């Protein structure tokens, strides 16, 4: 109460909670310690007097000049900022001493003021709000003038014998300060008669996610492995017949801060659990902190992707936080079929099939490539004529950036067995083709991940 010694005792016990002492600073954030300054540090003088009352009135801007209205919004904001800035600088300096950094411009102070309904004067309840990051609007300026005018009118009548309703004319002001970390601080008057900021809400944990993988083959979960940041679905040995189909992979993204994931790359998640246009869906619609996407082997088995996935996913949290993950998956080149066929003319055709497209330039001389409908090369073939021996390792390289290799030993040997025919003194030759068994093993640069 300006001009008097009465006050309502709603002081905070300074032994409870985390408190920031409010102190006086100049406009550059330098602590004012000299009483010769044009601004005295009354925030910590241990006294509740009219200076403290004026401090509250300044934050509400109601009733400061009962005898004249305010007409300049800039002047109002400048007057308001004198005390508001002290509060904000106090928080910035406290954070710095605590080893944290927060910029003055990233601190938001909001002074919310309200006037309760006053029946005796037929005045309804009203309120206004002033924010450090906004200019004083015409609407707010008019509201300040209106409430100031009402206070002046009530004040005049109070001194004419209506003191019993004096407190009903009071403007109740609450100050909230929010730094960029999302914590919340309320201004309080301590039991030591000094002003503080009391932390009423912890800092928000920055939205953070985690990426994991899983793989499924024939409807069953199978184990893959990590190669650095790249997930390698299960690797199967080179096979010659009835090869296992490569497993499909799943990317799983989980919120580490328990904040619901609401969008991927700006596309909203669907509450019914179906995939959005980005392919992501909630694993459980009752738990929106976990999303998943299927990466089918057949989709990425083409001459463009070459069995590899790498994409950036921007995640948006429920509270507006953002994070990103980069699913990185690579299937490994292997042989899935070896076929030898004896032709009508006695020649033998050998066909080798791979699970992924191979680089045409890596195909050994003499071997023919078979191009599939999608333009990828997954088979090579060679026909050996009777008498044409062949004993070589056939090595091919995966198409694309991987450059994984698969080596298949191929051996074709023709033995000429002679049989004497006495009548004619001539020889008849029987030709027997012996084709070596398919490679006992294959060599790839990803041998280390063999199951």
Residue, then its C-alpha position, 0 to 999 in steps of 0.5 A: x500500500x503506497x503511502x501506508x504501512x499495511x500489507x497482506x502477509x503472503x510471504x514465501x518461506x525462503x528455506x523452501x524451493x529454489x530461489x533467485x534473488x532479484x537485484x538491480x541492474x543497468x540496461x547492460x546487465x551490470x549489477x548496481x551496487x552504489x546508492x549514488x545510482x539513479x536506481x537503488x537496490x530496494x529489492x534486498x533492503x529487507x524492508x517492505x515499504x512504499x518503494x516495494x508497493x510502487x514496484x508492484x504498481x510499475x509491473x501492472x502499470x495500473x494506478x501509477x498516475x491517478x491524476x492523469x492517464x497515459x497516452x504513449x504506449x512506448x513510454x508505458x513500456x519503457x516505464x514497465x521495463x525499468x523493473x521488469x528488466x531487473x527481474x530478467x537480468x537476475x535470472x540470466x546472471x543466476x543461470x550463468x553462475x550455475x554454469x548454464x547459459x541463457x540469453x536475455x532476449x530468450x527470457x520471457x516475463x509476463x505480468x498478469x494483473x487482475x481487478x476483482x469485481x467490486x459490487x459497491x461500485x458496480x464494477x465487473x472483474x477485469x484483467x490485463x497482461x504485459x509481456x516483455x517480448x511484445x509492445x504495448x498494444x492500443x487495447x492494453x493501453x486503453x485497459x491500463x487507462x480504464x483501470x487507472x481511472x477506476x482506481x482514481x475514482x474509488x480512491x477518491x471515494x475511499x478518502x471520503x469515508x469508504x475505507x472498509x472497501x479499500x482493499x477491493x480496489x487493489x490490482x492483483x499482479x502475478x509475475x511469471x518468468x520463463x527462460x528458453x529451457x522451459x522452466x517457470x519462475x514466479x516472483x515472490x516476497x520472502x519471509x526476509x522481506x526481500x524479493x525472489x524468483x521461485x522455481x515452480x516448474x522444472x526445465x523441459x527436457x529437450x525432445x530427444x529420440x532413439x533409433x533401433x531396428x528389428x528384422x522379420x523373416x517368414x513371420x518370425x523375428x530374426x537377429x541382425x547386426x550393427x556395422x557402425x551406424x548401419x543395420x545389417x539384416x540377417x546374413x545368410x550363407x551363399x546358397x545354391x538351391x532353395x535359398x532363404x529369402x532376405x529378411x525385411x527390416x523395421x526402423x523403430x523410433x522412440x521418444x527418450x523424453x516421453x514426449x509423444x511423436x506427432x509428425x515425421x517430416x512434417x506429416x502428422x501421425x495417424x491416431x488409428x495406427x495406420x501408416x502416414x504417407x511417410x510410412x510411419x505408424x504407432x506401434x501401439x496407439x495407446x503409446x504415442x512415444x514409439x513409431x515404426x516403419x517397415x523397410x521391405x527387402x523387395x522394395x529396396x532390391x532394385x538397381x537404384x537402391x541396391x539393397x540399401x536404405x538411408x533417409x533422414x526423418x525429422x521428428x516433431x514432438x507433442x510440445x513442439x520439440x524437434x529431433x531427427x534420425x537417419x535410418x541406415x539399412x544395408x542388405x548383403x550381397x550373396x549367391x542364392x542359386x547355382x544351376x547347371x544344365x546339359x544341353x542337347x548338343x552336349x554343352x553345359x550352361x552354368x547360371x549363377x543368381x544373386x540376391x541383389x543387383x551386381x555391377x556389370x563391369x565386374x562380370x568376368x569376361x566370357x560371362x553373359x549378363x541377364x537383365x531383369x525387368x527393372x534393369x538390374x543384373x542378378x544373373x550371369x550365365x556361360x555355356x561351355x562347349x564340349x572340350x572347353x575346360x574351365x577352372x576359375x573363381x568367378x567374382x562379381x561386385x555389388x552394384x552401387x556404393x557398397x562394392x561387396x563381392x561374392x566369389x564362386x569357384x567354377x570348374x568344368x573339365x572334359x576327359x577324352x577316353x580312347x577305345x581302339x576298334x581293330x577292324x578299322x585301326x581307328x579310335x573312337x572318343x567318348x567325351x565325359x563332362x565333369x563339372x565341379x561341385x558348387x563353391x564350398x564357400x564364398x568370400x565377401x567383404x562382409x564375412x565378419x557378420x556371418x551368422 
